[in-house]
Amino acid sequence: MYFINYNKCSTCMRAKKFLDDNNIEYIDRQIKENNLTYDEIKEIISKYNIPIKKLFNTSGILYREMDLKNKLLNMNEDEMIKLLSSDGMLLKRPIIISDNNILIGFKESKWKEELLNK
């Protein structure tokens, strides 16, 4: 299982604490240094049937600075994937990716349901 996060993000810190407190093993991947590639994002969208816009960090500084709320309206999926793969700070975080599931953003109740009740 991959835990894709940003170590200065308070939500990511809470998510990491949840994983550690519940002895859930994961591979830590820092999106700032090791962003998802174009192919990885394409695979996530396809495999988990995720709408591309769900992957954007809409509350992030970079998202606002780039005025992506408006620019995404005129972009196709390929352009959005290229944009997401260009900078990890554009990705919503944290993300948990396992063989059969993906969790985007940290909602403790959802993570408990998905990761502890299996």
Secondary structure, 3 states (H helix, E strand, C coil): CEEEECCCCHHHHHHHHHHHHCCCCCEEEECCCCCCCHHHHHHHHHHHCCCHHHHECCCCHHHHHCCHHHHHHHCCHHHHHHHHHHCHHHECCCEEECCCCEEECCCHHHHHHHHHCC
